[in-house]
Amino acid sequence: MTDMHSWPTPLPGHGAPANAWRRRGLWGMLVLVVVGLLATLVWLARSYEMEQTQRDLERDNTYAAQALRQRLARNLQDLHGLAATQTEAVGWTAAAGSMLGEHREWLRLQWRDPQLQLLAAVDSPYYAPLPAPDTDLLPNVDLGQACAQAAKTAGPVYAPSRFVPRPGGLGDEVMELCLPILQGTQLQGFLIAAHTLEGVLSQLPVQLTRGQSVSLTELDGTRLAVQGAPRRGTRVFVAQQVLDLPGAPMVLRLEGARQLPDVFPNVLTALVTGLSIALVTVLVLLARDFRRRQAAEAELAQALSFRKAMEDSLVTGLRARDLQGRITYVNPAFCAMVGYEPHELIGRGAPMPYWPPEHAHEYGERQVQRLAGQAPGRDGFESVFLRKDGTRFPVLIFEAPLIAAVGKQTGWMSAVMDMTALRRAEELSRSSQERLQASARLATVGEMASLMSHELNQPLAVISSYATGSLNLLQGGPAAGADAAMLHDVRTALTRIADQAGRAGKVIHSVRDLVRQRSTARQAVAPRELVDTVLPLVQLQARKLDALLQVDVPPTLPAVWCEPTMIEQVLINLARNGLQAMDGLRGTRVLQLRARSVPGRASVEFSVADSGDGIPDDIASQLFTPFFTTKPEGMGLGLSLCRTVVEQHGGTLRHAPQSPRGTVFSFWLPVAR
């Protein structure tokens, strides 16, 4: 019986040929795939070779175009130099001839006046002379239009090229450049340079014309000049680039023939190997790039975190604005300063919510100036801001352009400093300084009190004596014939009483002015008036020490601009120090107070000189140090305050030895305008 589950055996000559044809079909398909793959690889290789050849030709074309532009730019610079240095026909002709010897691409140089009338012309020594130039350019319409366009644009303009015939049926393709000669905005004339296009192409490097041709054509493809010739090959490659010359654009055309390589025998092995190496290389590069990207992202995240932490820790407010004046960024310090949250400020434009209403117009104009490109000074500027709660506070603003990574400005960055604490510190410093000055004045008055007690006794005793004598004369009654003499004696006594009372009052008045804190507003004061104010106090101590006081202050000196009370304190301190430096010395003690105009400067120099032993070097280095003193009862503030006062007036307190002995202190004050 036949097994129903077994496959029937194929008959000879029927099933075997079918399997063979099936195998042959599979091999044929495999061969077709391999051949197709090989043909594809060959086509890709040939395409790559052709693309590479085309890229090389385009690169040469770009290099040639760049070389031509640079050459034409240098020619234009030389023409500018000729127009700037030569203003007469004889010198211009000589300079133009010398310049034509250096430029083989020029046929002729012409110098014409503003009406295009010929002033001078010179032909190149390397070419046959062109036809004589016309006195005017009316026949040459293109060149006349080019010069008119050059005068309008104040720049060089090229005229369209034209063919100039030569003997023997030859000729040159000539392109003329018209350059306006300007003095300021005034047109002085034109320089016209005639270029031969073949001469222009001859300036290209030799390697560009070896085995390929370089030509200049019109935009429609009309060939004007050719340099070099392409070698023979199976295919011609062409690269073109437009030379955008003002007035006469041209096309630079580069043609080259290449023999395509026979890449079929080795292309399969080379491509498979190359693809394998490329695949491995790409994987390695991708892995390396991935690691680098991860490292860069980590560094960027760390830098952003550091920047965010730094900006959050700043006490200076930062504010960024775009080119339209809208806020794009604020840091926490700025928000804390004005009392607004970031979302309330970002995106806002003028007027800003922190601008005081009375200053909104002024701030708006200042922002318009910034956005117009007017950069502020590096020192910053002061302004006033308004907090959200309505309080005003002073600020100091520094602004700088915000430049992106590509070098383009994208806005403005501002640093804002709250000046409230600084103003409070300045006010406290000013108050402390005023208290120190008052203490110094009181200390000076304390030292003067002992002098006043001695000095005032003498005029008061004289007053008492003369008053007693006058009363005795009046009580005794007049004798016969003695009325006139008695009245004269009484008048004399009363006059002496008035003089001595005035003397005592002047001393008391000087001390009172010294103690009292008068207004420190600066004003114009005569130098003699400053010295006369302190003179009574200085004379008191000078008489006590048996010193000679010499005052040399001409009344013709100009008034100085100062705070009188502070300068008087400086003069008293310097005079007192000078007198104390001479205490205990033998011989003549002289204190000199002088004032003189400083030559070449609008200022007056004051000097106080003594004839003491001078200042030792170890003490001179600490002379102006606060609280440094050589006196047992001194506070060490006198000279320090004196230097501070003088520097506030724009001067310098100096000391120097005096010949033959002693020390001189000097300072200067500006003349009042």
Secondary structure, DSSP 8 states (H G I E B T S, - for coil): ---TTS-----TTTHHHHHHHHHHHHHHHHHHHHHHHHHHHHHHHHHHHHHHHHHHHHHHHHHHHHHHHHHHHHHHHHHHHHHHH--SHHHHHHHHHHHHHH-TTEEEEEEE-TT--EEEEEE-TTS---S---SSSSS-HHHHHHHHHHHHHTS-EE---EEEE-TTS-EEEEEEEEEEEEETTEEEEEEEEEEEHHHHHTTS-HHHHSSEEEEEE-TTS-EEEEES-----SEEEEEEEEE--TT--EEEEEEEEE-----HHHHHHHHHHHHHHHHHHHHHHHHHHHHHHHHHHHHHHHHHHHHHHHHHH-SSEEEEEETTS-EEEE-HHHHHHHT--HHHHTT--SS-TTS-GGGHHHHHHHHHHHHTT----TT-EEEEEE-TTS-EEEEEEEEEEEE-TTS-EEEEEEEEEE-HHHHHHHHHHHHHHHHHHHHHHHHHHHHHHHHHHHHHHHHHHHHHHHHHHHHHHHHH---TT-HHHHHHHHHHHHHHHHHHHHHHHHHHHHHHHHHS------EEE-HHHHHHHHHHHHHHHHHHTT-EEEEE--TTS--EEE-HHHHHHHHHHHHHHHHHHTTT--S--EEEEEEEE-TTSSEEEEEEE--S----HHHHTTTTSTT--SSTT--S-HHHHHHHHHHHTT---EEEE-SSS-EEEEEEEEB--
